[in-house]
């Protein structure tokens, strides 16, 4: 740690030293760095006394007078470097180098831009097809036919596609839009309005504990999503308990326990047991421990496997016996690459469990994204989160504006 202030001279300084100092040519004193504000104390954890200049002592020898003529000062490079670094630290701390509008490393603005870049990359397959249609395009019937084909290929479905095109035609006619860019902006506005009912935040703290049941088909990413959700909730100071209710898939229990270790979260499991019993034990344990959130993993199953769907209903009933009104959230995890089959999953699981929310995963380059428009038109279950990759930050709350921007730019 460098000190930027003049040190106190010893009181025992003799008159001989003073006389010799006055007689001899004055040695050039090193440039004194200015007193630094309290930011140094806060940055380095030192006390105020460390950086307060020492008071003058009574009887201290006076400073020698500088000669009338002296050579030009040669700045000490070390002292200059220290002063420059101190100034940079001071400005950085006070926000002079990084005003609120600047993109600080790790700032919310930078994180948002990073997320939008990943989302656009994940939806680039559909985005490129739609954007190219408006490059130098004429507003005629050919454009509408090409838009219809592009929307259908994006998994938007016939109902959503027809709804968007009918309203786009009306909007173009009413507002007399003649420019391709204006028509593209109109389509984006219509898409946002369609997706808006899916935009709903996951509310925490409504129950103690908040019991969440997670369902989905095989390979949709349920267990990984649970780990990411646990980390997301911990950021909001929520304590989490996990239940390894997937007792069928090999190593599913071990996979969830690994996520529990990563997030420092307790996992309730049984080596070989009934998934409903595991869910019941987890709810009882969560209530006894006073945790904020209990998440119950379940085995993957196809909606056509009726006996497994009945078992899923049983798990929900048993959770309700462990705590009245539970489960408070029933989430379905959907692979974003499954196309129109995802809509069939939403319908089947919603009919069986009365879903409260969706998590769309794997929107990472091959997904088409239009399935959200189909869901919004046919079965508007709220989409709590969408994911574009395996990292924790790749799972973010769904925003209709961001999604439309990623699709249409």
Helices and strands as residue ranges (DSSP letters): H 15-23, H 39-44, G 48-51, H 77-94, H 108-122, H 124-133, H 141-153, H 157-175, H 180-195, G 196-198, E 210-216, H 222-234, E 240-243, H 252-263, E 266-268, H 275-289, E 293-297, H 306-322, E 329-335, H 340-353, E 357-361, H 371-378, E 383-387, G 392-394, E 395-397, H 400-408
